[in-house]
Amino acid sequence: MAEEGDVVSKTFRALVERADRKFARVRDFPSYGRAQGQHYFQKVFKAYMRLWKYQQEHRTELVKAGLNRWEIGEIAGRIGQLYFGQYTRTSEARFLVESYVFYEAILKRRYFEGCKVKDLGVRFKELRFYARFLLVSLILNRTQTVKVVVEKLKALVDDCNANFRETNFKEWKLVVQEIVRFMNADTTFTIASARPFRYSAIFDCHPNSVQDVARFHAKKVLKFRDSILMSYHRNEVKFAELTLDAYRMLQCLEWESSGSFYPKHLAETKENGIVVDYSGTSGLIDMKLVAGMTDPTLPPNPRKAILYRPSVTHLIAVMATICEELPPESVILVYLSASGKPSHINASPVESSGGPKRTTKNKLTSHNSLEQNFSSPESHINGKKGSSDYYDDYLWLGSKGNGGSSNLYPGDIIPFTRRPLFLVIDSDSSHAFKVLHGAERGEKAALLLSPFRPMFKDPFSADITQNGSQFTFFLTAPLQAFCQMTGFALSDSDIEVLNNAENILSTAFSKWEVILCKSPSLDLVWAQVLSDPFLRRLIIRFIFCRAVLSAFCSSEESEQYVPVCLPQLPNSLSPKAEVVQSSVSQLANHLNVADGFHFDNT
């Protein structure tokens, strides 16, 4: 019997090593590209299923041989990692849900908490488990789970500090600080009644415009299949490698399940006092439960390559790969949020973000000259833009002292305009990218460019390191951005007031969608993406953002505080159009903040 147990133990360890080797191979694959790692994903998944099944069938012998519960948890955690990695590569919601269910099972069954060993290595495994579970829960908007896991992580860090005094856990204290800071900035946690960032058929599909949108058909129709999301600011709100702005855009480009697809409790079965489950291929969780947590009626999410603090060369390489693999008749969304020239970083939060409406003459002059540089005929030579126009201002990706290697210039984007691009630039140097319009190499690009600086009633709300970007906030959560800008306290307000405000916006957006669909002057660049619900919603929200900021600042300051789109959208939806301005006025009056606006009709 002893020899048989020894064979079982050796076989189990061999299966663990084999699965781990395969896992490392998949884990190192880049999270972008259409064909990356699919074959190896199947292999490593089978390896872990074989391992899980083996430990189930030989549980008694393995426990006698010294198998610990945390080892079972580690295997389950690897499967959760595997699923999450597949989600980041494909953006398929089912993989995110699978990952969540595996992690939640580990938590509920206390695979790590149940062990009483004073093993530093095991404690680090548990710390990493909590951090990974937090990231999955954040993206899935499981706010209550996040709060529970944060408390457990805090307690574990304190326990580790008390029991392993010779080890420095400063890094894990920073992890706790990061998630707490993220929760304080994310309105999902601070406003219980907030609508989801994801596209909801209930809230975002407007009944009054749905027929016009369905009938709309441009000469050319592009499908939105891929996106690149990059946010790079010093000291910005983030957790792990997910910044607040990228998190908001990520969710804005996914579907929200329309039903109650997230049960609160997992069904558990027990064997010898240990929670086990034999259903499905996983051998750990109820696969029917996972099917019940996803919505099969929804279309697939567009793929998203989320880049955390990339170098310029890495960003360009990712863009090149995705452009090369892009299917025909498709469009790429590229979202870039970063500061402009490094000298802008050192400005005080109030000065760099607008805040008070007093601006130094030098600052105003520099912005005016910048605008003239990219729009005046003098910057063209024989009808063409000079090469220097493409390499004057830039987005800044990197630490100080890296020189030009950290600068992303408008000219760096031009080679990729051989494919249809939908560019969202959120930066104090965003208007430098105006030069792309008319300089494309094959396909005209759609450009949504942020203001030079944000505008707030309270200048202390302007700090991007605390609240994220205002322009991105308007594109992903327009009502919340409106309230933040005007100083309306969402957390203290009545739910009915918020619901009525959302209804005002829905009615306005529905009208604007109809106008876009019927406009004879709608440029093909916008018309060819209008059928896509995600891009259409971004365009509509841009119109709202532009109108709000235009009415909130004085006319002489509009150049700095109002976003720009290229090519131009129809004049029927300009900030001064009655159908637009009346909706903004109605919302402002409803929330009793109209005194801060400058409306033409008032």
ABEGO torsion letter per residue (X at the ends): XAAAAAAAAAAAAAAAAAAAAAAAAAAABBABEAABGAAAAAAAAAAAAAAAAAAAAAAAAAAAAGBBAAAAAAAAAAAAAAAAAAAAAAGBAAAAAAAAAAAAAAAAAGAAAABABBBAAAAAAAAAAAAAAAAAAAAAGBAAAAAAAAAAAAAAAAAAAAABAABBAAAAAAAAAAAAAAAAABAAAABAABBBABBBAAAABBAAAAAAAAABBBABBBBBABBBBBBBBBGBBBBEABBAAAAAAAAAABBBBABBABBABBBBBBBGGBBBBABEAAGABBAAAAAAABBAABBBBBBBBBBBGBBAAAAAAAAAAAAAABBBGBBBBBBBBBBBBAAAAABBAAAAAGEBABBBAAAAAAAAAAAAAAABAAABBGGBBBAAAAAABBBBBEBBGAEAAABBBAAAAAAAAABBBBBBBBBAAAAAAAAABGABAABBBBBBBBBABBBBABAAAABAAAAEBAAAAAAABAAAAAAAAAGBBAAABBAAAAAAAAAAAAAAAAAAAAAAAABAABBAAAAAAAABAAAAAAAAAAAAAAAAAAAABBAAAAAAABBBBOBBBBAAABAABAAAAAAAAAAAAAAGAAAABBBAAX
